[in-house]
Amino acid sequence: MGRSSAMRWLLILASVVMAITMARAESVNKSTSDGLFWSTAKEEGDLMRKAEAEESTAVLNDKDDFDGGFSSLDGMLQWAIGHSDPAKLKDSAEHVQRLSPDELKKRQMEIKELMERLKTPSDAQLMQVAIDDLNNLSLPLEDHHRALQELLILVEPIDNANDLHKLGGLPVVIRELNNPDPEMRTTSAWILGKASQNNPLVQKQVLELGALMKLMKMVKSSSIEEATKALFAVSALVRNNLDGQELFYAEAGDLMLQDIMSNSSIDIRLRKKSVFLVADLAEYQLEARNKAELPFFSNHFFLKSVVDLTASTDLDLQEKALVAIKNLLLLRTTEALVLKDFCGLDVALVRMRQQLQHLMVEEYRRDNVMDLESLCREVELIFRGKLDKVKTWYS
């Protein structure tokens, strides 16, 4: 399609296109495709000026190609036609036929300006806006909540998480852990957990900024949401990270987990997360055989708090406890006789198998029960094997 012909068709579609794209622009101004709300501290024009500083904009004139987010002018026309009402298109055609050359030129510039406005800021720009909002103490609390919610979504991709510290965001988020508003503290902990998950770089940065101790204190919060998000962040920081695990132990992390697991009045979500972390830490020790095992794995009371979870009526908690016990049994320093005589693991396994036999009659739970019984048998075999080695050694 020739340039003049294409532009005339574009102008014919202009009124319809502009109505559609204006609605689209308004939605972009409010949210991204993931439902992300933009912060209010900066106007759209500020974002556009940032974008213009990073990339040159296409100029629409007789020589340049038109590019406003579409791969070509034909692409723009195809989109416009597909989103146009035939009756409105006919009216627009009749209207354009009556336009003077100056009016056509003016309409051309209007379309160019509209397409410029449709440019979406990058994730880094959105993150910077959210960080700036958090630093703007004149904004209402609602805007600070929104800024943290934006960061919570934006830090999920690992590249964005890695950019958070470069943009000055980590110290800001960590600062909000001390905010008097519980929602601010909870969301901040959640952000740190998401950004640190399976990310050694961010783990190192957060640990160096001293956030672990604060997060561990937050685990003891009376707010279940705050406590669970804080424990999630703690787990993300120490998972597969020896430095984090050593610091966790130095801050009495074993006692924190032991207190949670041994207290039946604590929300079950916290108990599940705690024993899951135990299983994860033990698995890491198994994989890093050249590393010294964490001392609390030989703590008798700590081991008993794990074994006692098998008495729960919650099958998910029982399963997590069995996985933790299995990993602990495989460690060199875990003593089978301690698990038998002090923790009562043999009695616990028998009791659990009896419970599972009774549950087997419930058809809707049968598959889960069978899987759990299989895991229980596996743990019992490992346990018996370790006990036999002890008996052989003493004999």
N, C-alpha and C positions, 0 to 999 in steps of 0.2 A: 504494500500500500504506500502511495506517495505521501510525502510529509504534509503538503497542503491539504490533501484529501483526508488524511488521517486526522489532522487537527480540526478540520471542519466537522468531521464526524464526532470528534471528541467534544467540540463546542455544542453540537446538537444535543449530546448527552449530558451537557454540563449541569443543567438544573437538577436532573435526576441524580447524577453522580455525586454532586456536591451535597445533596440532601442525605444520600446514603453515607458518604464518607465523613460528613460532619457528625453523624451519629456514631460512626466508627471512631472518629477522633475523640469524641466525648467519652466513649467507653475506654479508650486507651488512656485518656487523661485520668480516669478513675482507677483503672486496674490493668494488670497484665493478663496474658492468656491463662495464667494459673489462678486468677482471682485475687491477685496481689494489689492491695490499695496503695497508692502513692501517698507519701507524706505531704502535709500541707504547708510546710515551712517555706518551700520554694515554689514559685509559680512555674507554669509550663515553659514560659519564655526563658527562665534561667536554665532549665534542662536543655532547651534547644540551643542556647548559646554555648553550653558545654559541648554539645555534640558537634556544633559548627567549628569549635576550636580544634577538634580532633580529626575531622574529615572535611574535605571540600564538598560543597553542594553542587548538584547538577544545575546548570543554568538553561532555562528553556528559551531558546531563540530560534531563528531560522536555520542555524547551522548545527546546533547541538541536539543530541538525542534527549528525549523526555524520559526522566527516570525519577519516580517518586515512590519506590518500593515495589514496582513491577519490573519484570525482566525486560520488557520492551513496551513500546506504545501499543502494539497489537495486543499484548497481554492486558494492558489497561482497558482497551476497548472491549475485549472479550469479557473481562470481569464486569465492566459497566453494563454491557448488553444483557448479560446473564442476571443482573440485579435490577434491571429496569422494568417499569410497567409500560406495556406497549402504548397505551393511551397517552401517558405522560411523555413518552418518547416522541410521539407524533406532534403533540403540542410544542415540545421543545424544538423540533425540527422547523416548524412554522415560525417560531419566534426567532430562531437563529437566522433564518433567511432574510429577516428584516433588519438585522444588525448592520451598522456601518463598519468600515475597516477599523476605526478607532475603538468602537465598542467591542469588536472581535479581539483586538489586541488587549483591551482591558480584561475581557473574560479569560483570555489566555494567561494573563498574569495572576488572576484570581485562582485559577486551577493550580498554577505553579506554587503559589503561597500555601494553598491547602495541602498539597502533597508534601511540602516541607514540614508542615505541622504534624503530619502523620508519622514522621520518623520516631521510632521508639527508642528511648535511652537504653544504654547497655546495662547489664546487671551491676557492673562496677559503679556506674553512675547512680543507679537506684540505691545501692548499698551506701554510697557516700551521702546521699540525701538523708537516708535513715539515720546514719551516724551523726550527721549535722543536726538533725532534729533532736536526737537524744542529748546533744550538747547544748541545745537551745533551751535554757531554763525558763524562758518567757512563754513557751508553749504549754498548753494545758496537758494534764495527765493523759487524757484520751489520745492525744497525738503521740505521746511517748509510748503508749501501749501499741498504737498502730505501727510505729517505727520498729519496735521489737518484733512484731508479727511479720513485718516485711523481711527483716533479717532472718527470722526463723525459716522462711521459705527459701530465701536467696542462698543461704549457706549450705543447702543440701548438695549441690554439685561440688566436687572436691576442688575444682579450680576457684570457685567463689570462696570456699572456706579458706583456701590458701591466701586469697587476697584480703581477707578480713583484717589481718594484722597490718598489712601494708597500708591499708586505708585508715589505720588508727582505730579500728573497731573493737579489737579484743580488750584493751584497757577500759573502754567505755562500757562494754557489756559486763565485764567483771566488776566494775564500779557499781553497776545496778544490782549486784547481788546484795548490796547493803541498803537498797532502797526500802523505805518504810512501807511501801505498797507491796502486798504479797504477790499480786499478779506480775508486777515488774520483776520481782526476784525469781518467781517460778519460770517465767518465759526466758529470762536471762540464763538460768541454769540449763534450760532446754536447748537454747542456742549453742551453748558451750559443748553440750553433749553431742549434738548433731555435727557440729564442726569438727570435733575431735575424733569421732567414730572412724576407726580404721584409717587414721590420718596421723602418722608419726610427726609430721611437721607441726601441725596445730597442737598435738598433744604436748610437744616440747615447749611451744610458745606459752600455752596456758599454764603448764607446770612452772615455768620460769617466772611467770607473773604472779605466782603464789595463790592461785584460785582453789587448789585442791583442799586446803584446810578449811576454807570458808564453806565450800560445798559439803564437806563432811559434817560440819556443824548444822547445815541446813537439813541434812538427812534426819535430824532429830526434831524437826519442826512439828508443831501440832497440826499443821495443814498437810493433809495427805498428798495433795497435788504438789505442793512445794517439796515435800520429802521424797516423793517418787521421782520427780524430775531431777532433783539433786543427786539421788542415787544413780539415776541413769547417766548423769554427767560424770560422776565419780567412776563408774564402770567403764565408760568410754575413754577416760583419761588413763586408766591403769591397764586396760586390755592390751596384751602383747607389748607392754612397755615396762621394761625392768626398772628404769629410773622411777617411773610412776608407782610401781609396786613397792619399791623400797621406801619411798616417801609415804605411801599409804600405810605401811607397817609402822614406820616411825611415828605416825600420827595415831597409832592404836586402831588401825582399820580393822584388825581381827576382832577386837573387843566390840567395835561398832556392829559388825556383822553378827557376832555371837549374841549380843543383846537383842538384836532384831529377830534372829531365828528362834531364840529360846523363849520369846514373849508371845504367847498365843493371843494376847489381846491386841497386838499390833496388826494393822491392816494387812491382809493376806498378799496384796500386791507387793508390799515392801519385803515380805518374807520370801516371796518367789524371786524377786530381783536379787535378794541377798544370796540365796543358795545357788542361783544361776551364776552369780559372780564367783562364788567359791569353786564351782565346777570349772569355770573358765580359767581361773587362776591356777588350779591344779593341772588343767590340760596344758597350759603354757609351760609349767614346770616340767611336764613329761616331754614336751617337744624341745625344750632347752636343757637337755640332759647335762651339759657342761656347766650349767649355772647352779649355784648353791640354792637349795630349796628354802622357801620362806619358812621361818621358824614356827609360825602359828599353825602349820599343818601337823605339828606334833603335840599341840596343846590339847590335853585330854578333854577339857571342858568345851573347847571349840568343836572338837570332833563329835562330842555327845550332842551338841546343839544341832548338828547336821543329821545325825542318826534319828533323833527324836522327831524330826519332821515326817518320818515315814508313818507315824501314827495319825497323821492328818486324814480327814475324810475327803479332802480335795485331791482328786487324782492327778491334776496337773502339778500340784506342789509335791506330791509323792514321787512323781516321775523325775522332777528336777532334783529332788533329794537323792534318788537312786543314782542319777548320772553323776552327781557330786561325789557320792560314796564310792562309786566305781573308779573315778579318777583318783580319789584319795588313796584307795587300796593299791593302785598301781605305782604310787610314789615309793621311793626307797625308804624314806624316813617314817612312813606310817606303820605303826606296830599292830599286827593282827590281834595280839593278846589284849591290847588296850581297847580295841574296837569290840572285842568279845566280853572281857571282864568288866570294863568300866562303862562302855557305851551300850552294851547289850545288843550288839548288832545281830547276833544269831537269833535271839528271841524276837527282835523287830522284824526280821525277814520271814520267820515262820508266821507271825501274826499277820503280816501283810499278805502273804500268800493265801491264808485262810480267808481274809477279807475279800480278796480278789475272786476266790472260788464262789463266794456268795453272790458277788456282783455279776458273775458270768451268766446267770439266769436272765438278766435284763438285756434283752436282745439289742436294744438301741445303743447300749454301751459295750457290747461284746467285743468289737474290734479294738477299741481303746484298752479294754481290760486285758485282752490277750497280749497286746503289745507290752503293756506294763508288766504282766506276769513273765513274759519272756525276758524283759530287762531284769526283773527280780531274780530269776534263775541264773542269769549271767553274773550278777553281782555275787550271788551265793557261791557260784563255782570259783570265782576269783578269790573270795574270802576263804573258802575251804582250802584252796590251793596254797594260800599264804599261811594259813594255820598249819597245814601239813609240813611246810618247809621249816616252821619254827619247831615243831615236834621232832622232826628229823635232826635238826641242829642240836637240840637238847639231848637227844638219845645218842 
